[in-house]
Amino acid sequence: MMATFYLFTFFFSITFWNFLLNKQFDWEIL
């Protein structure tokens, strides 16, 4: 159960940082 929890947290952190980076790049372009 803990393995799935860590895997979910790892996946969520990657998607979250990817979202922030995309927003930052959009602001730099604008």
C-alpha positions, 0 to 999 in steps of 0.5 A: 500500500505504501508503494502505491502511495509513493508512486502516486505522490511521485506522479503527482509531483511530476505533473504539478511541476510540469504544469508550473513550468508550462505556466512560467514559460507562457508568461515569459513568452507573453 
